[in-house]
Amino acid sequence: MSLSVRSLTVIRDGTYVLQDVSFEARREFVLVAGPNGAGKTTLFLAVLGLVPYRGDICVDGVCAEERARRVGYVPQILARGFNATVWEYVHLPAKFRKLSDAAARAEEALKIVDLYELRERPLYSLSSGQLQRAAIARALATGGDVLLLDEPLANVDPQGRIELLQLLRELKKSRTVLMTSHELSMPSDLADKILLLNRRVVAYGTPDQVFSEEVLRKVYTYVRIAKTQYGYVCVTEDYAHPH
Ligand SMILES: Nc1ncnc2c1ncn2[C@@H]1O[C@H](COP(=O)(O)OP(=O)(O)OP(=O)(O)O)[C@@H](O)[C@H]1O
């Protein structure tokens, strides 16, 4: 459950989308932050071997593209499908990979995300938060000691967010989880590390290290993050100086 990225460079249409990106994560929860176009999704696609890249990417010491089998990926935009049930959505990828215990894996994954009771429901009937949890179960069912979650908190209501954060806390106990988010307010016990990207690694460290004004200024002009009793709270200067 370790991910090691060394000197990763991705060029698309002649432009450097990622340049000399290096970091390691081992059974940690890493929040991948950075502005639009910073290369966060591209980093995930490179780990999965879906874009051409230079550099070394290894999962549990496996650096060839078979490493992708050890990675669970939840993309930013989730297809609701039309006729699939929750069970089919979670079970079928594991079955198509001919995993002998596909049904047991799907069952366990659905229990982990607390959707087992809803397994016969059509996918389209789920709320956004439930759909996100179903997508996480789908990734868990095919493997996934390293989980890559692209914006799982987007479009999720506050109650769904609490449920998802609770699930993420559980998942990180036995896995390496990378999650992208533009929402930097979060409980202080969630992220072990913050990877602040802007095509290069701007900073990689603990939230206290990266959420400092000095580091954030390198990427965001008007953003501040305060550590409060509620966790890290992100405010922009228009809140700090109301009109
Ligand atoms: N298929 C592609 N061909 C060429 N350039 C691409 C392609 N996909 C993405 N890019 C470019 O790569 C850069 C990084 O995109 P990426 O989606 O990785 O950023 P991101 O940090 O995930 O952004 P966001 O926060 O908006 O989701 C962007 O400038 C984008 O235009």
The ligand as a MOL file (V3000), in Angstrom:
LIG
                    3D

  0  0  0     0  0            999 V3000
M  V30 BEGIN CTAB
M  V30 COUNTS 31 33 0 0 0
M  V30 BEGIN ATOM
M  V30 1 N -6.3490 15.2590 -23.3810 0
M  V30 2 C -5.6270 16.3640 -23.1780 0
M  V30 3 N -4.8710 16.8940 -24.1340 0
M  V30 4 C -4.1440 18.0040 -23.9290 0
M  V30 5 N -4.0950 18.6560 -22.7450 0
M  V30 6 C -4.8210 18.1710 -21.7720 0
M  V30 7 C -5.6310 17.0040 -21.9050 0
M  V30 8 N -6.2370 16.7750 -20.7200 0
M  V30 9 C -5.8460 17.7500 -19.9050 0
M  V30 10 N -5.0020 18.5860 -20.5170 0
M  V30 11 C -4.3990 19.7870 -19.9270 0
M  V30 12 O -3.6040 19.3940 -18.8330 0
M  V30 13 C -3.6590 20.4000 -17.8200 0
M  V30 14 C -3.9240 19.7390 -16.4850 0
M  V30 15 O -5.2210 19.1770 -16.5100 0
M  V30 16 P -5.7760 18.3330 -15.2790 0
M  V30 17 O -7.1650 17.9320 -15.6540 0
M  V30 18 O -4.8210 17.2800 -14.9130 0
M  V30 19 O -5.8040 19.4250 -14.1360 0
M  V30 20 P -6.5630 19.4010 -12.7370 0
M  V30 21 O -5.5980 19.9110 -11.7270 0
M  V30 22 O -7.1570 18.0640 -12.4880 0
M  V30 23 O -7.6870 20.4820 -13.0090 0
M  V30 24 P -9.1440 20.6930 -12.3600 0
M  V30 25 O -8.9250 21.1860 -10.9680 0
M  V30 26 O -9.7410 21.7360 -13.2510 0
M  V30 27 O -9.8790 19.3740 -12.4340 0
M  V30 28 C -4.7150 21.4000 -18.2370 0
M  V30 29 O -4.0760 22.5490 -18.7410 0
M  V30 30 C -5.4480 20.7000 -19.3460 0
M  V30 31 O -5.8800 21.6200 -20.3150 0
M  V30 END ATOM
M  V30 BEGIN BOND
M  V30 1 1 1 2
M  V30 2 1 2 3
M  V30 3 2 2 7
M  V30 4 2 3 4
M  V30 5 1 4 5
M  V30 6 2 5 6
M  V30 7 1 6 7
M  V30 8 1 6 10
M  V30 9 1 7 8
M  V30 10 2 8 9
M  V30 11 1 9 10
M  V30 12 1 10 11
M  V30 13 1 11 12
M  V30 14 1 11 30
M  V30 15 1 12 13
M  V30 16 1 13 14
M  V30 17 1 13 28
M  V30 18 1 14 15
M  V30 19 1 15 16
M  V30 20 2 16 17
M  V30 21 1 16 18
M  V30 22 1 16 19
M  V30 23 1 19 20
M  V30 24 2 20 21
M  V30 25 1 20 22
M  V30 26 1 20 23
M  V30 27 1 23 24
M  V30 28 2 24 25
M  V30 29 1 24 26
M  V30 30 1 24 27
M  V30 31 1 28 29
M  V30 32 1 28 30
M  V30 33 1 30 31
M  V30 END BOND
M  V30 END CTAB
M  END
